[in-house]
Amino acid sequence: MEIASLVVVLVIGFALFFDFTNGFHDTANAMATPIATGAMKPKVAVGVAAILNLVGAFLSTEVARTISGGIIREGQGGVLITPDLILAGLIGAITWNMVTWLFGLPSSSSHALFGGLIGAAIVGVGVHSVDFGVLLSKVILPALIAPLTAGVIAFLVTRMAYAMTRRYDRKVDGRSGFRYGQIFTSSLVALSHGTNDAQKTMGIITLALIAVGAQDAGTGPHIWVVTVCALAIALGTYVGGWRIIKTLGTGLTEVKPAQGFSAEASTAATILASSHLGFALSTTQVASGSVIGSGLGRRGSKVRWGTAGRIALGWLMTLPAAAIVGALAALLAGFGAWGVIADTLVGVVVILGIFLWSRREQEHREAMIADVAASGEAVDIKAKRKKKAKK
């Protein structure tokens, strides 16, 4: 019983660290564009994002219920997934998340979490432990539909924005008023991020509590779980966001205020609607679709489909790759208490090792490109060239 309690404590610790890294990565989804266009000062933007992530985490628990009582069958009529398998899944998710962050490979933290958990459950319990119907309807299909939907909305809103402000076409900064709108839309993205991404960690902790009988199957997260997850993602947003925003490439800085406004509005609307329906979306995927859609919506812009293809490849690799790492961690956990200890040590070593390696490369490459930064680089705004004859 004491060992089980220790494993639950480890699960909560790793889950909160994962939540921290989620906020660390995804600050840029909401705030990189308004910072790049001058709509908000960096320190103010990061602070606002942290506060709204905190608030958003309290607004809904539908996504948490999808994870704690949906993807993995548990309780009556299902299986009792053990805390050590949940720990293995978290290690798989964190490992893949950190590796892709190190090499600048665009990936989804959400899908890394799902993949790690599924891989661990299949190895430890069996294929029947996964409800593939819920996985398909709540994760895979939304992952395909949501970025496309967000992109179409962003495309239409961008077209409308430029159509309504044609009189400013010949003015270099004539649409700067959209910067004020970006304050509102980027805040909505931060709020929606809290309503969706923080829920995933809540679901994992709730699943661990159900596994040891500390909570009834089918119930939502306790208020203390909601609180600590909200604080973790908010802290990650504030602390980690600095490095990501500082190292954004020229892609997002080239996005005009009207485009940024359109992309952020589309991202926020898509994620808030999905959170209400219990769909566990990747904020990065939605933001990517919105940025590309806004790029297509502006005349004179060019989408770098090579970069977009690289992003898509990262999406496709994440879930199965994290599942493999989670499965390997579950195999090690199968050796009992020593296996769990080994998993924990390996997880800590990987985290510290990647962090130290990233510090070593700081001068060579100030920081690894965040997912949304790569999304922004998919849009290349052509500079207006003066029509002058060569003389």
C-alpha positions in Angstrom: 0.0 0.0 0.0 2.9 2.3 0.8 4.5 1.6 -2.6 1.2 2.3 -4.4 0.9 5.6 -2.5 4.5 6.5 -3.5 3.8 5.7 -7.1 0.7 8.0 -7.0 2.9 10.8 -5.6 5.3 10.2 -8.5 2.5 10.3 -11.0 1.2 13.6 -9.6 4.8 15.0 -9.7 5.5 14.0 -13.3 2.0 15.0 -14.4 2.5 18.5 -13.0 5.9 18.8 -14.6 4.2 17.8 -17.9 1.6 20.5 -17.3 4.5 23.0 -16.6 6.1 22.1 -19.9 2.8 22.4 -21.7 2.5 26.0 -20.5 6.2 26.5 -21.3 5.7 25.6 -24.9 2.3 27.0 -25.7 2.7 30.6 -24.4 3.8 31.4 -28.0 0.5 30.1 -29.4 -1.3 33.0 -27.8 1.3 35.8 -27.3 4.0 35.5 -30.0 2.0 37.4 -32.6 0.8 40.3 -30.5 4.4 40.7 -29.2 5.7 40.6 -32.8 3.3 43.3 -34.0 3.8 45.5 -31.0 0.3 45.0 -29.6 1.6 44.0 -26.2 4.9 44.3 -24.3 6.6 41.0 -23.7 6.4 41.0 -19.9 2.8 42.1 -20.0 1.8 39.6 -22.6 3.4 36.7 -20.7 1.8 37.8 -17.4 -1.7 38.1 -19.0 -1.3 34.6 -20.6 -0.3 33.1 -17.3 -3.3 34.6 -15.5 -5.8 33.6 -18.2 -4.4 30.1 -18.3 -5.0 29.9 -14.6 -8.6 31.2 -15.0 -9.3 29.0 -18.0 -8.4 25.8 -16.1 -11.4 26.4 -13.8 -14.0 26.9 -16.5 -14.4 23.3 -17.8 -13.6 19.7 -16.9 -15.1 18.0 -19.9 -11.7 17.2 -21.4 -10.4 15.9 -18.1 -13.4 13.5 -18.0 -12.5 12.3 -21.6 -9.1 11.3 -20.4 -9.9 9.9 -16.9 -13.0 7.9 -18.0 -12.9 7.7 -21.8 -9.7 6.7 -23.6 -8.6 4.1 -21.1 -11.4 1.8 -19.9 -11.5 1.8 -16.1 -13.9 1.0 -13.3 -16.9 -1.2 -13.6 -17.0 -3.1 -16.9 -13.4 -2.0 -17.7 -9.9 -2.6 -16.4 -8.1 -1.2 -13.5 -5.0 0.5 -14.9 -2.3 0.7 -12.2 -0.5 3.9 -11.2 2.9 2.5 -12.4 1.5 2.2 -15.9 0.2 5.8 -15.7 3.7 6.8 -14.6 5.2 4.9 -17.5 2.8 6.7 -19.9 3.8 10.1 -18.4 7.5 9.3 -18.8 6.9 8.4 -22.5 5.0 11.6 -23.1 7.6 13.8 -21.3 10.5 12.1 -23.0 9.1 12.5 -26.5 8.1 16.1 -25.7 11.5 17.0 -24.5 13.3 15.3 -27.4 11.2 17.0 -30.1 11.7 20.3 -28.2 15.4 19.8 -28.3 15.6 19.1 -32.0 13.0 21.7 -33.0 10.6 19.1 -34.4 7.0 20.5 -34.3 4.9 18.1 -32.3 1.8 18.0 -30.1 2.2 17.8 -26.3 -1.4 16.5 -26.1 -0.8 13.7 -28.5 2.5 12.8 -26.7 0.4 12.4 -23.6 -2.2 10.2 -25.2 0.4 8.1 -27.0 2.5 7.5 -23.9 -0.6 6.5 -21.9 -2.0 4.2 -24.6 1.4 2.5 -25.2 1.8 1.8 -21.4 -1.8 0.5 -21.1 -1.5 -1.9 -24.0 1.8 -3.4 -22.7 0.6 -3.6 -19.1 -3.1 -4.6 -19.5 -3.7 -5.4 -23.2 -5.2 -3.9 -26.3 -8.7 -4.2 -24.8 -7.8 -1.5 -22.2 -8.0 1.2 -24.8 -11.4 2.5 -26.0 -10.5 3.1 -29.7 -14.0 4.5 -30.4 -13.4 7.3 -27.9 -9.8 7.7 -29.2 -11.1 8.1 -32.8 -14.0 10.4 -32.0 -12.5 12.6 -29.3 -8.8 12.7 -30.3 -7.9 11.6 -33.9 -10.9 13.0 -35.8 -10.7 16.4 -34.0 -6.9 16.5 -34.7 -7.7 16.2 -38.4 -10.8 18.4 -38.5 -9.9 21.2 -36.0 -6.8 22.6 -37.8 -8.7 22.6 -41.1 -11.7 24.3 -39.6 -9.5 26.9 -37.8 -7.6 27.5 -41.1 -10.8 28.0 -43.1 -12.2 30.4 -40.5 -8.9 32.4 -40.3 -8.9 32.5 -44.1 -12.4 34.0 -44.3 -11.9 36.4 -41.4 -8.6 37.6 -43.0 -10.3 38.2 -46.3 -13.1 40.1 -44.5 -10.7 42.2 -42.5 -8.8 43.3 -45.6 -12.0 43.8 -47.6 -13.4 46.1 -45.0 -10.2 48.2 -44.8 -9.3 48.5 -48.5 -8.8 52.2 -48.1 -5.6 51.5 -46.2 -4.1 49.4 -48.9 -1.5 51.9 -49.8 -0.6 52.9 -46.3 2.3 51.0 -44.8 0.8 50.8 -41.3 -2.8 51.7 -42.0 -4.3 48.6 -40.3 -2.5 49.1 -37.0 -5.8 49.4 -35.3 -6.0 45.6 -35.4 -3.2 45.6 -32.8 -5.8 46.6 -30.2 -8.1 43.8 -31.3 -5.1 41.4 -30.9 -5.0 42.2 -27.2 -8.5 40.7 -26.9 -8.1 37.8 -29.3 -4.7 36.7 -27.9 -6.2 36.8 -24.4 -9.0 34.5 -25.6 -6.4 32.1 -27.0 -4.7 32.0 -23.6 -8.0 31.5 -21.8 -9.0 28.7 -24.2 -5.6 27.0 -23.7 -6.3 26.8 -20.0 -9.8 25.3 -20.6 -8.3 22.5 -22.8 -4.7 21.7 -22.1 -4.7 22.0 -18.3 -7.6 19.5 -18.3 -5.4 16.7 -19.7 -3.2 16.7 -16.7 -6.2 16.8 -14.4 -7.5 13.8 -16.2 -4.2 11.9 -15.7 -4.1 12.6 -12.0 -7.8 11.7 -11.7 -7.1 8.4 -13.5 -4.3 7.6 -11.0 -6.6 8.3 -8.0 -9.3 6.1 -9.5 -6.8 3.4 -10.0 -5.9 3.2 -6.3 -9.6 3.5 -5.2 -9.2 7.1 -3.9 -11.9 8.3 -6.2 -15.0 6.7 -7.8 -14.8 5.8 -11.5 -16.7 8.2 -13.8 -16.3 11.2 -11.5 -14.5 14.4 -12.4 -11.3 15.9 -10.9 -11.3 17.1 -7.3 -11.0 20.9 -6.7 -7.4 20.5 -5.4 -6.4 18.7 -8.6 -7.9 21.5 -10.7 -6.1 24.1 -8.6 -2.6 22.5 -8.7 -2.9 21.8 -12.4 -4.0 25.4 -13.1 -1.1 26.7 -11.1 1.4 24.5 -12.9 0.4 25.5 -16.4 0.2 29.1 -15.4 3.7 29.0 -13.9 5.0 27.2 -17.0 3.4 29.9 -19.2 5.1 32.7 -17.2 8.5 31.2 -16.7 9.0 29.2 -19.8 7.4 31.5 -22.2 10.3 34.0 -22.1 12.7 31.7 -23.9 10.3 30.6 -26.6 9.0 34.1 -27.4 12.6 35.5 -27.4 13.7 33.0 -30.0 10.9 33.2 -32.4 12.1 33.4 -36.0 11.1 36.0 -38.5 8.0 34.1 -39.5 5.6 35.4 -37.0 7.1 38.9 -37.0 6.2 39.2 -40.6 2.5 38.5 -39.9 0.5 41.7 -40.1 -1.8 42.8 -37.3 -5.0 42.0 -39.3 -3.7 38.5 -39.9 -2.7 38.0 -36.3 -6.1 39.2 -35.2 -7.8 36.7 -37.6 -5.6 33.8 -36.6 -6.1 34.3 -32.9 -9.8 34.8 -33.2 -10.1 31.5 -35.1 -7.8 29.6 -32.7 -9.8 30.8 -29.7 -13.2 30.0 -31.2 -12.1 26.5 -32.2 -10.5 25.5 -28.9 -13.3 26.9 -26.7 -16.0 25.1 -28.8 -13.9 21.8 -28.6 -13.4 22.1 -24.9 -17.2 22.4 -24.4 -17.7 19.2 -26.4 -14.9 17.4 -24.5 -12.5 17.1 -27.5 -8.9 17.0 -26.4 -7.3 19.1 -29.1 -3.7 20.2 -29.6 -3.5 23.9 -29.3 -0.4 23.9 -31.5 -2.2 22.2 -34.4 -5.1 24.6 -34.2 -2.8 27.6 -34.0 -0.8 26.2 -37.0 -4.0 25.9 -39.1 -5.1 29.4 -38.2 -1.7 31.0 -39.1 -1.6 29.2 -42.4 -5.2 30.1 -43.2 -4.6 33.7 -42.4 -1.5 33.6 -44.6 -3.6 32.3 -47.5 -6.2 34.9 -46.9 -3.9 37.9 -47.4 -2.9 38.8 -51.0 0.8 38.9 -51.5 1.6 36.2 -48.9 3.1 32.8 -49.7 2.7 29.6 -47.7 5.8 27.6 -47.3 4.3 24.1 -47.9 7.7 22.5 -47.1 7.5 23.8 -43.5 3.8 22.9 -43.3 4.6 19.4 -44.4 7.3 19.2 -41.7 4.8 20.2 -39.1 2.3 17.6 -40.4 5.0 14.9 -40.2 5.7 15.8 -36.6 2.0 15.4 -35.8 1.9 12.0 -37.4 5.0 10.8 -35.6 4.1 12.0 -32.1 1.3 9.6 -31.0 3.0 6.4 -32.1 6.5 7.5 -31.1 5.3 8.4 -27.6 3.4 5.2 -27.4 6.6 3.2 -28.1 8.5 5.1 -25.3 5.5 4.6 -23.0 5.4 0.9 -23.8 9.1 0.5 -23.1 8.7 2.3 -19.8 5.8 0.0 -18.9 7.9 -3.0 -19.7 10.5 -1.8 -17.2 7.8 -1.0 -14.6 6.6 -4.6 -14.9 9.6 -5.6 -12.8 7.9 -4.2 -9.7 9.2 -1.6 -7.3 12.7 -1.6 -8.8 11.3 -1.1 -12.2 9.3 1.9 -11.1 12.4 3.4 -9.4 14.4 2.8 -12.6 11.7 4.4 -14.7 11.7 7.4 -12.4 15.5 7.7 -12.5 15.6 7.4 -16.3 12.9 10.1 -16.6 14.8 12.5 -14.4 18.0 11.8 -16.2 16.4 12.4 -19.6 14.8 15.7 -18.4 18.0 17.0 -16.9 20.2 15.8 -19.8 18.0 17.5 -22.4 17.9 20.7 -20.4 21.7 20.8 -20.0 22.2 20.0 -23.6 19.9 22.9 -24.6 21.9 25.2 -22.4 25.0 24.0 -24.2 23.5 24.9 -27.6 22.2 28.2 -26.5 24.9 30.2 -28.2 24.8 28.1 -31.4 21.0 28.2 -31.5 19.5 30.5 -28.9 16.6 28.2 -28.3 14.8 25.4 -30.0 12.0 26.5 -32.2 8.6 26.2 -30.5 5.8 24.6 -32.4 3.9 27.8 -33.1 7.1 29.5 -34.3 7.5 26.8 -37.0 3.8 27.4 -37.8 4.5 31.1 -38.2 7.5 30.4 -40.5 5.1 28.6 -42.8 3.8 32.0 -43.8 6.2 34.2 -45.7 5.0 37.8 -46.3 6.4 39.2 -49.5 7.8 42.6 -49.0 6.4 45.3 -51.3 9.0 46.3 -53.8 9.0 49.7 -55.3 8.4 49.7 -59.0 11.4 51.4 -60.3 13.1 50.9 -63.6 16.7 49.9 -63.6 18.6 52.9 -64.4 
